[in-house]
């Protein structure tokens, strides 16, 4: 079936993107559920779409932004700003690699969501700036500059660790 | 030597929890099935109202307020005025109708040609004079 194929082809990518943006497994689950609910309700959504992954990443981005706004309102209400550890990366086989992954996740968490989205799509989805701009509905130059700013911040934050583990 | 970007991008992301697949697909299918079971009329109304539900709600509220005003303020007074004026109005109409009839009768009477005055039967001498005056 079409829905199963879509899930098998794209769910992992959407999961990683949503988890990186929302920093919450519960919000990621809700957003992923909503995306597939819409696809089931409106099968024609993907009719004529050439870049299926890009289209779904855009839906995921919209869902993530909604989730972030809802959580911000909730956090203001409850005056709690606790940031849960999302567990974005797979467990590493050795301690050094695991330390780096934890630090990388923290560095990503320190980026504004709009920079984090671009960095994620560039580094872990391998999208061009053009496809990123289309997926996030932003100008091409904006996508490129957000990536540069985000990467500079992460480089600064991870420099000691990176220098240490890089041969 | 790997660049910083390569080092980052080679860090593998966690996979989607395996249990989610069945749950998410089942819930999506349930939602689609429920939508298909809804009566067409309900779906049509929903799709029509959905783009601006607040605007439609506000319009409906205005109509309710206007209806309430009409029922509790406007209608009794208007009805009372109508009830008071009805007999007077009927009398005035009747008087007008009567006047119109009289006028019509007068006009008809004026337009009808008057018949020639009849000569008295006993005026034979006058008749003879008249006949003698006529050309033969």
Interface residues (C-beta under 8 A of the other chain):
Chain A: X3 X4 X7 X11 X12 X15 X16 X19 X29 X32 X33 X36 X37 X39 X40 X41 X87 X88 X89 X90 X100 X101 X104 X123 X124 X126 X151 X154 X155 X158 X162 X166 X167
Chain B: X1 X2 X4 X5 X7 X8 X9 X11 X12 X13 X14 X15 X16 X20 X21 X23 X24 X25 X27 X28 X29 X31 X32 X35
